[in-house]
Amino acid sequence: MTSDWQSWAALAVVVLTAVLMAYRVFIRKKAGCGSECGCGSLKSKASLLEKRDSGGSQKTAL
């Protein structure tokens, strides 16, 4: 195996990418809701239900 600088640089790029991906998947997820993460927090679901129930569309029985 030759130990030229390009092989070491490529390995460093791969390791750095793997570390950044692991950070985004595991550590950053623990931050919780409250931002626009798209997870659908309970607070936003509750406010949507309140809006729906407080007079959104009125159904009439026949």
Phi, psi and omega in degrees: 000128178275148182246059176279165188291334181291324177295317179292323179293319178296318178297320178296320179295317180295315180295317179298318179296317179296320179294316180295320178294318178296321177299314181293325183281314189263311189277317184292334181294335182284358183293335178092181182268183181116352176238185182272059182275346179084011183277345179073068183295161181297325180296317180289325177294320179295320180292326176293320178294321178296318179296319181293317185280340186275005175134028179296277179246134181263124176262137178249138179274141179265000000 
